[in-house]
Amino acid sequence: MQRFSFTLLPLIKRIALLVVAPTLILVAYWVLAYTPEYEARVVVLPRNSEVPTSADAAGAMLGAALRSKDVDSHMIEQYILSPDMLQRLDAALHLRDHYSSPAISRWQRLPKDASFDRFLDHYRHRVRVIVDSSSILHIEVRGFSPEQTLALADRIVEESEALLNNVSKQLATKQVEFIQVEVAKAESLFKDRTGKLARYQNTAGQLDPARYSESLMGVIARMERELAEQNTRIAGSKTFFAANAPQLVETQARIDALTAEISALRSRLTGQSADASPLSDEIMKFNDAALETEFAAKTYAAALLALQSAHAQAALNIRTLIVISHPSGLQDPTYPRLGYWTLAALALFSLAAVLGQLIHDSVMCHIDR
């Protein structure tokens, strides 16, 4: 029994020296010197104001909406931990002075002359952002006073929402500006094609060559019917009158005039007239100009509709942050977690002692050999 106690005594001393003593030193530091830290946890979700108009539209937009939320969440995550955010927070809340306060333990305090990179690392050590599978952001903010911690959490949410609004406004503005340029181009094209059609009509002296051709053919048809009637009349009159009878001479003159007019009109239609181009060519030119004008008008109308839609979309697509959970007040400090940290320190020091003993025994075994 005495031999067993003598053998166990070095082990107890070793445990006390390598495990218990370091743990007690840490506990003493946490109790006596460690500056308590408060933690505020905020849960937010990015969303926009766009509402689908039908069930089919909702189904079609679901995937895109989820992807948009995921992108927004990761964008906010990166922005919260960015130097830009830290500069804004420092300007509004004097964050460097808070982290460098003499009331804080020197091991937790930020040096007064610390560089901005070290300041950023210190800030990132006390602000944590987690994006879960539902694109919900969990923002954890640590500070050395309840008021400063809550103010910092509130300011981070405000700056993040401002970022979302600015991004959505910039995207909407760029989209509207692009469509406005397209509207200006479509308007210029429409005016050019309309002017071209008007100039052609003024030059040709007619509004629509196709309709003019139809009316001309109608006139020819009526004249041909009248010519047939006159031919029938003169053929019947030759039986009763002499060849130089006034009736026959008048009818024959009428026939010659109709024949000449019909020939002139047919030449106008077929393009055999020396002083005018064929109506078929004019019709083709007119149709080309009319089609270009119609296409320009439809393009202009579509551009105006797109511009109206872009304005409406810009008004609806305003992104905001929904605050799901926000602390109303911080009563007790979150850190140090004395019980949890003490157990963790005991476990780590014990593991280190066991590993050290195994390494020592292994080395001594090789030396003895």
C-alpha positions as CSV (number, residue, x, y, z in Angstrom):
1,M,0.0,0.0,0.0
2,Q,2.8,2.4,0.9
3,R,4.6,1.4,-2.4
4,F,1.5,2.1,-4.4
5,S,1.1,5.6,-2.7
6,F,4.7,6.3,-3.4
7,T,4.3,5.4,-7.1
8,L,1.1,7.4,-7.5
9,L,2.6,10.6,-5.9
10,P,4.8,11.6,-8.9
11,L,1.8,11.1,-11.2
12,I,-0.3,13.4,-9.1
13,K,2.4,16.0,-9.0
14,R,2.8,15.8,-12.7
15,I,-1.0,16.3,-13.2
16,A,-1.0,19.2,-10.8
17,L,1.9,20.8,-12.6
18,L,1.0,20.2,-16.2
19,V,-2.8,20.3,-16.0
20,V,-4.3,21.8,-12.9
21,A,-1.8,24.7,-12.4
22,P,-2.1,26.1,-16.0
23,T,-5.9,25.8,-15.8
24,L,-6.0,27.7,-12.5
25,I,-3.8,30.4,-14.0
26,L,-6.2,30.8,-16.9
27,V,-9.2,30.8,-14.5
28,A,-7.6,33.4,-12.4
29,Y,-7.0,35.6,-15.5
30,W,-10.6,35.1,-16.7
31,V,-11.9,36.0,-13.3
32,L,-9.6,38.8,-12.3
33,A,-8.2,40.4,-15.5
34,Y,-10.4,39.4,-18.4
35,T,-12.7,42.2,-19.6
36,P,-16.3,40.9,-20.0
37,E,-17.6,40.9,-23.5
38,Y,-21.2,41.3,-24.6
39,E,-22.6,39.6,-27.7
40,A,-25.6,40.8,-29.8
41,R,-27.1,38.4,-32.4
42,V,-29.2,39.6,-35.3
43,V,-31.0,37.5,-37.8
44,V,-31.9,39.1,-41.1
45,L,-33.2,38.1,-44.5
46,P,-32.8,40.1,-47.7
47,R,-35.9,40.4,-49.9
48,N,-37.4,42.6,-52.6
49,S,-40.8,44.1,-53.2
50,E,-41.5,42.3,-56.4
51,V,-44.7,40.3,-56.3
52,P,-45.6,37.8,-59.0
53,T,-49.0,38.4,-60.7
54,S,-50.1,34.8,-61.1
55,A,-49.3,31.3,-59.9
56,D,-47.5,30.5,-63.1
57,A,-45.4,33.6,-62.8
58,A,-44.6,32.7,-59.2
59,G,-43.4,29.3,-60.2
60,A,-41.3,30.7,-63.0
61,M,-39.7,33.3,-60.7
62,L,-39.1,31.0,-57.7
63,G,-35.7,29.8,-58.8
64,A,-34.4,33.2,-59.8
65,A,-35.8,34.7,-56.6
66,L,-33.9,32.1,-54.5
67,R,-30.7,32.7,-56.4
68,S,-31.1,36.4,-56.0
69,K,-31.5,36.1,-52.2
70,D,-28.5,33.9,-52.0
71,V,-26.4,36.3,-53.9
72,D,-27.6,39.2,-51.8
73,S,-26.9,37.3,-48.6
74,H,-23.3,36.6,-49.6
75,M,-22.8,40.1,-50.9
76,I,-23.9,41.5,-47.5
77,E,-21.7,39.0,-45.7
78,Q,-18.6,40.2,-47.6
79,Y,-19.6,43.8,-47.2
80,I,-20.0,43.5,-43.4
81,L,-16.4,42.2,-43.1
82,S,-15.0,44.6,-45.6
83,P,-12.7,47.6,-44.9
84,D,-15.4,50.0,-46.3
85,M,-17.9,48.8,-43.6
86,L,-15.2,49.2,-40.9
87,Q,-14.5,52.8,-42.1
88,R,-18.1,53.7,-42.0
89,L,-18.6,52.1,-38.5
90,D,-15.5,53.8,-37.1
91,A,-16.7,57.2,-38.5
92,A,-20.1,56.8,-36.9
93,L,-19.3,55.0,-33.6
94,H,-15.6,55.7,-33.0
95,L,-14.9,51.9,-33.0
96,R,-11.2,52.3,-32.8
97,D,-11.5,54.2,-29.6
98,H,-13.8,51.6,-28.2
99,Y,-11.4,48.8,-29.0
100,S,-8.5,50.8,-27.6
101,S,-10.0,51.8,-24.3
102,P,-7.6,51.6,-21.4
103,A,-10.4,49.9,-19.4
104,I,-10.0,46.8,-21.5
105,S,-7.5,44.1,-20.7
106,R,-4.2,44.6,-22.6
107,W,-4.6,41.1,-24.1
108,Q,-8.0,42.1,-25.6
109,R,-7.2,45.7,-26.3
110,L,-6.3,47.1,-29.7
111,P,-3.1,49.2,-29.5
112,K,-3.6,52.9,-30.1
113,D,-1.0,52.9,-32.9
114,A,-2.3,49.7,-34.5
115,S,-2.3,49.7,-38.3
116,F,-5.6,49.6,-40.2
117,D,-5.0,46.0,-41.2
118,R,-4.6,45.0,-37.6
119,F,-7.7,47.1,-36.8
120,L,-9.6,45.2,-39.5
121,D,-8.4,41.8,-38.1
122,H,-9.5,42.9,-34.6
123,Y,-12.9,43.9,-36.0
124,R,-13.3,40.7,-37.9
125,H,-12.5,38.7,-34.7
126,R,-15.5,40.4,-33.0
127,V,-18.0,40.4,-35.8
128,R,-19.1,37.1,-37.3
129,V,-21.5,36.5,-40.2
130,I,-23.1,33.1,-41.0
131,V,-25.3,32.5,-44.1
132,D,-27.4,29.4,-43.7
133,S,-29.0,27.2,-46.4
134,S,-32.1,29.4,-46.5
135,S,-30.0,32.6,-47.3
136,I,-30.7,33.9,-43.8
137,L,-27.9,35.9,-42.2
138,H,-26.9,35.4,-38.6
139,I,-24.8,38.4,-37.5
140,E,-22.9,38.0,-34.2
141,V,-21.4,41.2,-32.8
142,R,-19.1,41.3,-29.7
143,G,-18.3,44.4,-27.7
144,F,-17.1,45.6,-24.3
145,S,-20.3,47.4,-23.3
146,P,-24.0,46.6,-23.9
147,E,-24.8,50.0,-25.5
148,Q,-21.8,49.9,-27.9
149,T,-22.6,46.4,-28.9
150,L,-26.2,47.1,-29.6
151,A,-25.3,50.3,-31.5
152,L,-22.8,48.4,-33.6
153,A,-25.3,45.7,-34.5
154,D,-27.9,48.3,-35.4
155,R,-25.5,50.2,-37.5
156,I,-24.3,47.1,-39.4
157,V,-27.9,46.3,-40.3
158,E,-28.5,49.9,-41.4
159,E,-25.4,50.0,-43.6
160,S,-26.2,46.6,-45.1
161,E,-29.7,47.7,-46.0
162,A,-28.3,50.9,-47.5
163,L,-26.0,48.8,-49.6
164,L,-28.9,46.7,-50.9
165,N,-30.9,49.8,-51.8
166,N,-28.0,51.4,-53.5
167,V,-27.3,48.3,-55.5
168,S,-30.9,47.9,-56.6
169,K,-31.1,51.6,-57.5
170,Q,-27.9,51.4,-59.5
171,L,-29.1,48.3,-61.4
172,A,-32.5,49.9,-62.0
173,T,-31.0,53.2,-63.2
174,K,-28.6,51.4,-65.6
175,Q,-31.5,49.4,-67.0
176,V,-33.7,52.4,-67.5
177,E,-30.8,54.4,-69.0
178,F,-30.1,51.6,-71.4
179,I,-33.7,51.4,-72.5
180,Q,-33.9,55.2,-72.8
181,V,-31.0,55.0,-75.3
182,E,-32.8,52.3,-77.2
183,V,-36.0,54.5,-77.2
184,A,-34.0,57.4,-78.5
185,K,-32.6,55.2,-81.3
186,A,-36.0,53.9,-82.1
187,E,-37.5,57.4,-82.2
188,S,-34.8,58.6,-84.5
189,L,-35.3,55.7,-86.8
190,F,-39.1,56.2,-86.8
191,K,-38.7,59.9,-87.6
192,D,-36.2,59.1,-90.4
193,R,-38.4,56.5,-92.0
194,T,-41.5,58.7,-91.7
195,G,-39.7,61.5,-93.3
196,K,-38.4,59.3,-96.1
197,L,-42.0,58.1,-96.8
198,A,-43.3,61.7,-96.8
199,R,-40.5,62.8,-99.2
200,Y,-41.4,60.0,-101.5
201,Q,-45.1,60.8,-101.5
202,N,-44.3,64.5,-102.2
203,T,-42.0,63.6,-105.1
204,A,-44.3,61.0,-106.6
205,G,-47.3,63.3,-106.1
206,Q,-49.5,60.5,-104.7
207,L,-50.1,59.0,-101.3
208,D,-50.3,55.4,-102.3
209,P,-49.2,54.2,-105.8
210,A,-51.1,50.9,-105.3
211,R,-54.4,52.5,-104.7
212,Y,-53.6,54.9,-107.6
213,S,-53.0,51.9,-109.8
214,E,-56.2,50.3,-108.8
215,S,-58.2,53.5,-109.5
216,L,-56.4,53.8,-112.8
217,M,-57.3,50.3,-113.8
218,G,-60.9,51.1,-112.9
219,V,-60.8,54.2,-115.1
220,I,-59.4,52.1,-118.0
221,A,-62.2,49.5,-117.5
222,R,-64.9,52.1,-117.7
223,M,-63.3,53.7,-120.7
224,E,-63.1,50.3,-122.4
225,R,-66.7,49.7,-121.7
226,E,-67.6,53.1,-123.2
227,L,-65.3,52.3,-126.2
228,A,-67.1,49.1,-126.8
229,E,-70.4,50.9,-126.7
230,Q,-69.2,53.5,-129.2
231,N,-67.9,50.9,-131.5
232,T,-71.2,49.1,-131.4
233,R,-73.0,52.4,-132.0
234,I,-70.9,53.4,-135.0
235,A,-71.2,49.9,-136.5
236,G,-75.0,50.2,-136.4
237,S,-75.0,53.8,-137.6
238,K,-73.0,53.0,-140.8
239,T,-76.1,51.1,-142.1
240,F,-78.2,54.3,-142.1
241,F,-75.8,57.1,-142.5
242,A,-73.1,58.1,-145.0
243,A,-69.5,57.8,-144.1
244,N,-69.2,61.6,-143.7
245,A,-72.3,62.1,-141.7
246,P,-71.9,64.3,-138.7
247,Q,-73.1,61.6,-136.3
248,L,-70.5,59.1,-137.6
249,V,-67.7,61.7,-137.5
250,E,-68.5,62.6,-133.9
251,T,-68.7,59.0,-132.8
252,Q,-65.5,58.2,-134.6
253,A,-63.7,61.1,-132.9
254,R,-65.0,59.9,-129.6
255,I,-63.7,56.4,-130.4
256,D,-60.3,57.8,-131.3
257,A,-60.1,59.8,-128.2
258,L,-61.0,56.9,-126.0
259,T,-58.5,54.7,-127.7
260,A,-55.7,57.2,-127.3
261,E,-56.6,57.8,-123.7
262,I,-56.7,54.1,-122.9
263,S,-53.4,53.6,-124.7
264,A,-51.8,56.4,-122.7
265,L,-53.1,55.0,-119.4
266,R,-51.9,51.5,-120.2
267,S,-48.5,53.0,-121.0
268,R,-48.5,54.7,-117.6
269,L,-49.3,51.3,-116.0
270,T,-46.7,49.3,-117.9
271,G,-44.0,52.0,-117.9
272,Q,-43.9,52.5,-121.6
273,S,-44.5,56.2,-121.2
274,A,-41.4,58.3,-121.7
275,D,-42.1,60.9,-119.1
276,A,-43.0,58.6,-116.2
277,S,-41.6,55.5,-114.5
278,P,-43.6,52.3,-114.3
279,L,-46.2,52.2,-111.5
280,S,-45.0,48.8,-110.6
281,D,-41.6,50.3,-109.7
282,E,-43.2,53.1,-107.7
283,I,-45.4,50.6,-105.9
284,M,-42.3,48.6,-104.9
285,K,-40.5,51.7,-103.7
286,F,-43.6,52.8,-101.8
287,N,-44.0,49.4,-100.2
288,D,-40.4,49.3,-99.1
289,A,-40.7,52.8,-97.5
290,A,-44.0,51.8,-95.9
291,L,-42.7,48.6,-94.5
292,E,-39.6,50.4,-93.1
293,T,-41.9,53.0,-91.5
294,E,-44.2,50.3,-90.1
295,F,-41.2,48.4,-88.6
296,A,-39.8,51.6,-87.2
297,A,-43.2,52.4,-85.6
298,K,-43.5,49.0,-84.0
299,T,-39.9,49.2,-82.7
300,Y,-40.6,52.6,-81.2
301,A,-43.8,51.4,-79.6
302,A,-42.0,48.3,-78.2
303,A,-39.2,50.5,-76.8
304,L,-41.7,52.8,-75.1
305,L,-43.5,49.8,-73.5
306,A,-40.1,48.4,-72.4
307,L,-39.3,51.8,-70.8
308,Q,-42.6,51.9,-68.9
309,S,-42.0,48.4,-67.7
310,A,-38.5,49.2,-66.6
311,H,-39.8,52.2,-64.6
312,A,-42.4,50.0,-63.0
313,Q,-39.9,47.2,-62.3
314,A,-37.5,49.7,-60.8
315,A,-40.2,50.9,-58.4
316,L,-41.0,47.3,-57.3
317,N,-37.5,45.9,-57.2
318,I,-36.4,47.7,-54.1
319,R,-34.4,45.4,-51.8
320,T,-34.7,45.5,-48.0
321,L,-33.6,43.6,-45.0
322,I,-36.2,41.9,-42.9
323,V,-35.0,41.7,-39.3
324,I,-36.2,38.3,-38.0
325,S,-34.5,38.6,-34.6
326,H,-32.8,41.4,-32.8
327,P,-31.8,41.8,-29.1
328,S,-33.7,44.5,-27.2
329,G,-31.1,44.7,-24.4
330,L,-28.0,43.0,-23.1
331,Q,-28.1,42.2,-19.4
332,D,-25.2,39.8,-18.8
333,P,-21.9,39.5,-20.5
334,T,-21.5,36.5,-22.8
335,Y,-17.8,36.1,-22.3
336,P,-15.9,34.7,-20.5
337,R,-17.8,31.4,-20.4
338,L,-16.0,30.3,-17.3
339,G,-17.4,26.8,-16.9
340,Y,-17.1,25.8,-20.6
341,W,-13.6,27.4,-21.0
342,T,-12.3,25.7,-17.8
343,L,-13.4,22.3,-18.9
344,A,-11.9,22.9,-22.3
345,A,-8.6,24.0,-20.8
346,L,-8.5,20.9,-18.6
347,A,-9.2,18.7,-21.6
348,L,-6.5,20.4,-23.7
349,F,-3.8,20.4,-21.0
350,S,-4.6,16.8,-20.2
351,L,-4.3,15.8,-23.8
352,A,-1.0,17.8,-24.1
353,A,0.3,16.1,-21.0
354,V,-0.5,12.6,-22.3
355,L,1.0,13.3,-25.7
356,G,4.1,14.7,-24.0
357,Q,4.4,11.6,-21.8
358,L,4.0,9.3,-24.8
359,I,6.7,11.2,-26.8
360,H,9.0,11.1,-23.7
361,D,8.5,7.4,-23.2
362,S,9.1,6.7,-26.9
363,V,12.3,8.7,-26.9
364,M,13.6,7.1,-23.7
365,C,12.8,3.6,-25.1
366,H,14.9,4.3,-28.2
367,I,17.8,5.7,-26.1
368,D,17.8,2.6,-23.9
369,R,18.1,0.4,-26.9
